Amino acid sequence: MKPFTHFMNPVSLILIILILPVFYSSMAEVLPPVLTSKSEQPPFMDGITRLYISYVCPFAQRAWITRNYKGLQEKIKLVAIDLMDRPAWYKEKVYPKNMVPALEHDGKVTGESIDLIKYMDKNFEGPALLPTDPEKAEFVEEMLKYSDTFLSTWYGSLKAEGPLKGALGTFDHLETSLKKFDGPFFLGETFSAADIAFVPLVERFGGYFKNELSYDVTSGRPNLAAWIEEMDKIDAYKHTKCDIDLYIQFANRVAGKK
């Protein structure tokens, strides 16, 4: 029996060859099951690169987006951990800090989300996430450092009266920062590590404000609105989005509200 391509004209065949990669790259990958305290440890240090994550953790999401954006789905295997019921072997045999994300690669395990963005950008192929231009490189470093301030201010505001008052300044800072290179991303038309660092935080905190306080963080912030719109077009991010209802439950527990 002849293959179906035998019956196609050359133009149609070329179109299929061009379209198929785009089609498959836009498909969400089948995610592995979440491992709990009852789960056996997968093979370790066997030459396969593994990224240990949690589907609800914003820091793990940073590393996950990096992996996806650089097109490393076939080279870096995901291992999902239940943070509320962590396997004992994860701390004992994989990552003593017992946190995610962690990357098993080249005979060692590396952690910390910002460090992993840089590590994967340096050690794997794919689009660069750290600029070589000195001005832009300095700006990205400033934004990566500010992400800690953004995070601590947010969690501090949760425990205070009037969380809006305490945290809105951080969104104003993002709005101003997105103007520097004329958006829509922090480096203008170029997607970078800065976008990866902030999108899991804005996703969660913006969702909390909208659902719990009926406040839209993009109100009066057109640059932030344009950034979120562009981020939602990126499959590498889109396929990692969290369940916002689960995050809101977590945030309310932090705030002591529920």
C-alpha positions in Angstrom: 0.0 0.0 0.0 1.4 3.4 -0.9 1.7 6.1 1.8 -0.9 8.8 1.7 1.7 11.4 0.7 2.1 9.6 -2.6 -1.3 11.0 -3.6 -0.6 14.6 -2.6 0.8 17.3 -4.8 4.1 18.9 -3.8 2.5 22.1 -2.7 0.2 20.4 -0.3 3.0 18.2 1.1 5.2 21.3 1.7 2.3 23.0 3.5 1.8 20.0 5.8 5.5 19.9 6.6 5.4 23.6 7.6 2.2 23.4 9.6 2.8 20.2 11.6 5.5 21.6 13.8 3.4 24.6 14.7 0.4 22.3 15.4 2.3 20.0 17.7 4.1 22.9 19.5 0.8 24.4 20.5 -0.5 21.1 22.0 -0.4 20.8 25.8 1.8 17.9 26.8 0.4 15.1 28.8 1.5 15.8 32.4 2.8 13.2 34.7 0.9 12.2 37.8 1.7 13.9 41.1 3.9 11.8 43.4 3.0 11.6 47.1 4.5 10.0 50.2 3.2 6.7 49.0 4.9 6.9 45.6 8.1 5.1 44.7 11.1 7.2 43.7 11.7 7.3 40.0 15.1 6.4 38.7 17.8 8.9 39.8 21.1 9.9 38.3 20.6 7.6 35.4 21.5 10.1 32.7 18.0 11.4 32.2 17.5 15.1 33.0 14.5 15.7 35.4 12.8 18.8 36.5 11.1 18.4 39.9 8.1 20.7 40.2 4.7 21.2 41.8 1.8 22.2 39.6 0.7 24.8 42.1 4.1 26.4 43.0 4.9 29.7 41.3 8.6 29.2 41.7 8.5 25.8 40.0 6.3 27.3 37.3 9.2 29.7 36.5 11.5 26.7 35.7 8.7 24.9 33.9 8.1 27.9 31.6 11.8 28.2 30.9 12.0 24.5 29.9 9.0 24.9 27.6 10.0 28.1 26.0 13.5 26.7 25.2 11.8 23.7 23.6 13.2 21.2 26.0 10.1 19.0 26.6 11.9 16.0 25.1 15.2 16.6 26.9 13.9 17.5 30.4 11.4 15.2 32.0 8.9 16.6 34.5 8.5 15.0 37.9 5.5 16.4 39.9 5.6 16.4 43.7 2.7 16.9 46.1 4.0 19.6 48.4 1.3 18.8 51.0 2.3 15.1 51.1 5.9 15.0 50.0 7.7 11.7 49.4 10.4 11.2 52.1 12.9 10.1 49.3 12.7 13.6 47.8 14.5 15.2 50.7 16.6 12.2 51.6 17.9 11.3 48.1 17.1 14.0 45.6 17.2 17.6 47.1 18.0 18.1 50.8 16.3 21.5 50.9 13.0 19.6 50.2 11.7 22.4 47.9 10.8 22.8 44.2 11.9 23.4 41.6 15.0 21.3 41.4 16.8 20.1 38.3 18.6 16.8 38.1 21.2 17.2 35.4 24.8 16.2 34.6 25.3 14.3 37.9 24.0 17.1 40.2 20.8 18.7 41.5 20.4 22.4 41.2 17.6 24.4 42.9 16.2 28.0 43.3 13.9 29.2 40.5 15.9 32.3 39.4 19.1 30.3 39.4 17.4 27.6 37.3 16.3 30.1 34.7 19.9 31.1 34.3 21.2 27.6 34.5 18.9 26.3 31.8 19.5 29.3 29.6 23.3 28.7 29.8 23.4 25.0 29.6 20.7 24.1 27.0 19.9 25.1 23.5 16.9 27.2 22.6 15.9 30.9 22.5 18.1 33.0 24.9 16.4 34.5 27.9 19.2 36.6 29.2 20.2 39.6 27.0 23.8 40.3 26.1 23.2 44.1 25.7 24.7 45.6 28.9 21.8 48.0 29.6 19.2 45.3 29.1 21.2 42.8 31.1 21.4 45.2 34.0 17.7 45.9 33.8 16.8 42.2 33.8 18.9 41.7 36.9 17.2 44.6 38.6 13.8 43.0 37.8 14.8 39.6 39.0 15.9 41.1 42.3 12.7 43.1 42.5 10.6 39.9 42.2 11.6 39.1 45.8 10.3 42.5 47.0 7.2 42.0 44.9 6.6 38.7 46.6 7.3 39.7 50.2 5.2 42.9 49.9 2.3 40.8 48.6 2.4 38.2 51.4 2.9 40.9 54.0 -0.2 42.8 52.7 -2.3 39.6 53.0 -1.9 39.6 56.7 -2.6 43.3 57.1 -5.8 45.2 57.0 -6.6 46.4 53.5 -4.3 44.2 51.3 -5.0 46.4 48.3 -3.4 49.4 49.9 -0.3 47.4 50.8 0.3 45.7 47.5 -0.9 48.0 44.7 2.5 49.9 44.7 4.1 46.7 43.4 1.8 46.6 40.4 2.5 50.3 39.7 6.2 49.4 39.7 5.6 46.8 37.0 3.5 49.3 35.0 6.4 51.7 35.0 9.0 49.0 34.3 7.1 47.9 31.2 7.5 51.4 29.7 11.3 51.3 29.7 11.7 49.5 26.4 8.1 50.3 25.1 6.7 46.8 25.9 4.8 44.6 25.5 7.4 42.6 27.4 10.0 44.0 29.9 12.6 44.1 27.1 10.2 45.5 24.5 9.5 43.0 21.8 11.8 40.4 23.3 10.5 37.8 25.8 13.1 37.3 28.6 13.8 35.9 32.1 12.1 39.0 33.6 8.8 38.0 32.1 9.2 34.5 33.4 10.0 35.7 36.9 6.9 37.8 37.2 4.1 36.0 35.3 3.5 33.3 37.9 3.2 36.0 40.6 0.9 38.3 38.6 -1.2 35.3 37.6 -1.8 34.4 41.3 -2.0 37.8 42.9 -4.0 39.3 40.1 -6.4 36.4 40.3 -6.7 36.8 44.1 -7.5 40.5 43.8 -10.1 39.9 41.1 -11.9 37.0 42.8 -11.7 38.0 46.4 -11.6 41.8 46.3 -13.3 42.5 42.9 -10.3 44.5 41.8 -8.7 44.3 38.4 -4.9 44.9 38.7 -4.8 46.1 35.0 -7.3 48.9 35.8 -5.4 52.2 34.9 -2.3 50.1 34.0 -2.4 49.7 30.2 1.1 48.4 29.9 0.4 45.6 32.4 -2.8 44.8 30.6 -0.9 44.5 27.3 1.8 42.4 28.9 -0.8 39.9 30.3 -2.5 39.7 26.9 0.8 38.9 25.2 1.8 36.4 27.9 -1.5 34.5 27.3 -0.5 34.0 23.7 2.7 32.1 24.7 2.1 28.4 24.8 5.2 27.8 27.0 3.4 29.8 29.7 -0.2 29.0 28.9 0.2 25.3 29.5 1.6 25.9 33.0 -1.2 28.0 34.4 -2.3 27.1 37.9 -5.8 26.4 39.3 -6.5 29.9 40.7 -9.2 28.6 43.1 -6.6 26.3 44.8 -4.2 29.3 45.1 -6.9 31.5 46.6 -7.6 28.8 49.2 -3.9 28.8 50.0 -3.6 32.6 50.2 -6.6 32.8 52.5 -5.0 30.3 54.8 -1.8 32.5 54.8 -4.0 35.5 55.7 -5.8 33.5 58.4 -9.1 34.2 56.8 -10.3 30.7 56.1 
